[in-house]
Every structure is written in C-alpha cells, then in structure tokens.
Amino acid sequence: MTNTTNTEPTTTEEPATTAEAVDTDAGEAGESMESLMAAQDAMDEAFKPGQLLSGKVVRIDAEGVLVDVGYKTEGMIPLHQLSHRKDVDPNEIVKVGEQIDVTVTRVEGAEGTLILSKKRADLESAWFRVIKAQETGEILTATCTEQVKGGLIVDLGLRGFVPASHVDLRPVHDLSDYVGESLELKVLEIDKPRRKVVLSRKKALEELRGKMRENTMKNLEEGQIVNGTVARLTNFGAFINLGGADGLVHISELSWKRIKHPNEVVRVGEQVDVRVLSVSPEKDRISLSLRQARPDPWTTAVESMRVNDIVPGKVSKLAKNYVFVEIADGVEGLVPISELADFRVTKPAEHFKPDQEVKVKVLEIKPDSRRILLSIRQAGPNQGMGGRHDSVTSTRGDGHSGFTIGDRLQGQLAQFLPPTPEPEERPARKPRNQPAAAPEAAAPEAAAAPEAEAPAVEAAAPQAEVAAPEAAAPEASEAAAPEAPASEPAAE
C-alpha cells in the first residue's frame, strides 16, 4: 500500500512539468516573433522614398543591377534608372564590386524589395556640384554628347547647354568637331525648377589663359629662344602662342629675305622656335623674331664669297636707279644702273623683270653695313636684256664704258628736234664763158635738170635760189642753136 501510494504522485507530477515547459517555449517564440516584426517595421520605415543610400554592386543582368545597401535583400536598379543617357550598356556605367550612391524610389512586394535609382542620385549630386561651382567660380569638366541648334549638349550628371557664342574664344563655324570632347566649363545660369543649366567654355578658357599668361610673362627673358605655335596671320606679321600668351613676329623679323606676306614663311598651327626681343607686362606685349632664331645666311654667304667672283642670282626687286639681285637665300646685292649693261639704261624695268636669272660680279662687300655691290655688265655681255638699247656705249677717257650728262641730255632732247636732211649731190656749175653745147647734147641735160632740182626745192628753199641760174642754162643753149648755121656761109 505504501509503495502504491508513493508511486502515484510521481506519475502525476511529470505531465505538469512538461506542460509548463511547453507554455514557456511558446511564450518565448511569441516574444521573438514580435521583436522581429518590430525590427522589420523599423527597417521598412528607415528606407523611405527619396532617401539617399550608398551600396555595393553585387550583380549586373538583363533586368537591372543588384545593390547591397545593408537591407534584408539586395535593392534593384532598373536599367532605365541607371543613367539619364539612353541606350547605354550597364557595364559601361557600373562595375561589380563598385561602391555607388543610389536613391530609394519605393518599397514593393511582401518581402519589401527596394527599388533604387542611380540616375536620381547622380542628378541630385550633380545639382549640388553645379550650385556649388556657381557660388565658388569653380571650373567644371564635362563631355560633349551632341550638337543641337544654337550650341552643344554636355553631360554633367545632368544635361547642360553651351551656347555657340560661348564654345570658344573666337566664333566657331563647325560645332560638330567638339562632339565627344571633354570640355572645361564655367556655370552661367541655373534654373533648377526647369532643370536648366547654361555653361560657358569661353569664360573658362579666358580664366585659364589669364593664369597661364601671367606665368608665361613672368618666366620670359629677352634673348631667350622658346617654342610656340602659329596662332594667326595678318598682313603685318604673325602671332605666336607661347602657352597662354601671344607674341608678335613682325613681317620684317620673319625671314632674312624680303617677303610680301607672312604665309610665305609660316602657316597656322605650325610649331616654330622664336627669339624673345622684348617683354612689356605693363603693355601686355611680347615682341618675337623668327629669323634671329635661325642661322644668318648673310654671314655664311660672305664667308664663301670674294670680290671679283661671278655668281648666279635672281632679280628680286626693281627700282628707279638700281636693281636688287638675290645671290643666296636671304642675301641680296645692289646693282647700280650704270652696272646693268654696256649701253645706256634709263629704265631698268624695260630690260629686267622680277625672278629673272642673271649672273653678277661681286664688286664690293661691306660686312659692317651688310651690303654687297654687284655688276651685271661686268659679268657678261648684255645677258638677258629684254628691252631696246637706248643708245650706243660712250667710252670715257679712263677706259670705262658709260655715258655723260651731255649724252643723256642729247638723247632726251632729240625727240623734240626736226630730222636733219641728208646732203644731196648737185650738178657742177658751168662757166659763164664756156661755148654752148650742141642742141642734141643740151636736150638731155635740160630734161634732167628739173628732176634733180625737185627734191632740193622740197627740202630747203635756199638751195632752190642757188639752182635758179643753172636752170636758165638750157634756155640759153636753145636760143644759141639757130645762130650756128648763119656763120657757116661767112666762113666759106
């Protein structure tokens, strides 16, 4: 009895202990579920639309980009929310493992999937950067994406517009050259409600160029040889860009020889070495020389040339009393008018023309004055003379050929004087006491006399007066002819 009694309480206590344990586990499970739901609700409330997050790219596929932002599941960026540019490859915008900024657009589904947008995050970041740049004057860098009417569209993380008048320092005729290029820009205007940003590359270039110009002007020294780019050409010279500062090379300093226009020596865009002649920061002026940065051909030519040498040359310039002849590249000599030919020359242009090839004799070399005296006459007889000879050579007593002042005046006045007639032969005058000739012989003389005297009367009146008595001779002979038969009977 005693044993039976002791056993029953034992069996009745065990079920009670088990029930209490079950109730305890159920209570703990309820509490944990409530805490998880509360934590989830708190997390869902933490991710609100428009919130900016930072996450890591986990996967890129055809549906979009998965980003881990520390949520229970990865957030999804649809392809159309990756960039404001259209039809772009997602792999060109983001890479797996890259840390990016995104914006929460919404939470959808029972699992609370986050839908994210990189485009909105970039837009907000870009607006903040643009506003700050306008306030501080910062220069922004953006890529030109397309050309539109009146200007260019650039990508700043948002669309920006650059008017055509602000694309460069000078007017641009073809804006398509800038598409795809990276441009430095300054903010001109912002209209955030209308999502409008206007920028200027011209302003940025002016600012950058001003800084570079200050540095260039500070580092330049007279006599220094520097490298530059031909920026533009004018009738009076060429402007060379030295890196933010333009220097002028006057046309007289472009070449050692005489030129008519700078384009004969340089062209726009060409790289050249120039010598600094002077720097005037107060006048904002730099004077340069191209020819002084190159070897002097005059020195080389003089070293290889001697007096009395006969060298080939080319007529470079004609003047009133002399001719310039180029005997080497950049080396000219002077030929006086008296040394042009063996005959008198009054106008060099009548006998010579520019670029005509001639041979000259070196008469004198003056290194100090950089002058060479030449002679075409002594190098060869009448070489290349294309005009008429004005007169024959007059030889002076000293053995030199040339002309005198009297020769020149006589030649100039000859055109105003009447021509001098040539002297004509007149028939000899008959003696007054000479017997008359027979009628048969006198007849031909009488017939020829008028023909001989006719030119004399036309040429000069005094000759006609002298010939008048001679014209009467045939009449006397004709009158004497009848008297001859009368004397014959007397003689018989």
C-alpha positions, 0 to 999 in steps of 0.5 A: 500500500505504501509503495502504491501510494508513493508511486502515484504522485510521481506519475502525476507530477511529470505531465505538469512539468512538461506542460509548463515547459511547453507554455514557456517555449511558446511564450518565448517564440511569441516574444521573438516573433514580435521583436522581429516584426518590430525590427522589420517595421523599423527597417521598412520605415528607415528606407523611405522614398527619396532617401539617399543610400550608398551600396555595393554592386553585387550583380549586373543582368538583363533586368537591372543591377543588384545593390547591397545597401545593408537591407534584408535583400539586395535593392534593384536598379532598373536599367532605365534608372541607371543613367539619364543617357539612353541606350547605354550598356550597364557595364559601361556605367557600373562595375561589380564590386563598385561602391555607388550612391543610389536613391530609394524610389519605393518599397514593393512586394511582401518581402519589401524589395527596394527599388533604387535609382542611380540616375536620381542620385547622380542628378541630385549630386550633380545639382549640388556640384553645379550650385556649388561651382556657381557660388565658388567660380569653380571650373567644371569638366564635362563631355560633349554628347551632341550638337543641337541648334544654337550650341552643344549638349554636355553631360554633367550628371545632368544635361547642360547647354553651351551656347555657340557664342560661348564654345570658344574664344573666337566664333566657331563655324563647325560645332560638330568637331567638339562632339565627344570632347571633354570640355572645361566649363564655367556655370552661367545660369541655373534654373533648377525648377526647369532643370536648366543649366547654361555653361560657358567654355569661353569664360573658362578658357579666358580664366585659364589663359589669364593664369597661364599668361601671367606665368608665361610673362613672368618666366620670359627673358629677352634673348631667350629662344622658346617654342610656340605655335602659329596662332594667326596671320595678318598682313603685318606679321604673325602671332605666336602662342607661347602657352597662354600668351601671344607674341608678335613676329613682325613681317620684317623679323620673319625671314632674312629675305624680303617677303610680301606676306607672312604665309610665305614663311609660316602657316597656322598651327605650325610649331616654330622656335622664336627669339624673345626681343622684348617683354612689356607686362605693363603693355601686355606685349611680347615682341618675337623674331623668327629669323634671329632664331635661325642661322644668318645666311648673310654671314655664311654667304660672305664667308664663301664669297670674294670680290671679283667672283661671278655668281648666279642670282635672281632679280628680286626687286626693281627700282628707279636707279638700281636693281636688287639681285638675290645671290643666296637665300636671304642675301641680296646685292645692289646693282647700280644702273650704270652696272646693268649693261654696256649701253645706256639704261634709263629704265631698268624695268624695260630690260629686267623683270622680277625672278629673272636669272642673271649672273653678277660680279661681286664688286664690293662687300661691306660686312659692317653695313651688310651690303654687297655691290654687284655688276651685271655688265661686268659679268657678261655681255648684255645677258638677258636684256629684254628691252631696246638699247637706248643708245650706243656705249660712250667710252670715257677717257679712263677706259670705262664704258658709260655715258655723260650728262651731255649724252643723256641730255642729247638723247632726251632732247632729240625727240623734240628736234626736226630730222636733219636732211641728208646732203644731196649731190648737185650738178657742177656749175658751168662757166659763164664763158664756156661755148654752148653745147650742141642742141642734141647734147643740151636736150638731155641735160635740160630734161634732167635738170628739173628732176634733180632740182625737185627734191632740193626745192622740197627740202630747203628753199635756199638751195632752190635760189642757188639752182635758179641760174643753172636752170636758165642754162638750157634756155640759153643753149636753145636760143644759141642753136639757130645762130650756128648755121648763119656763120657757116656761109661767112666762113666759106 
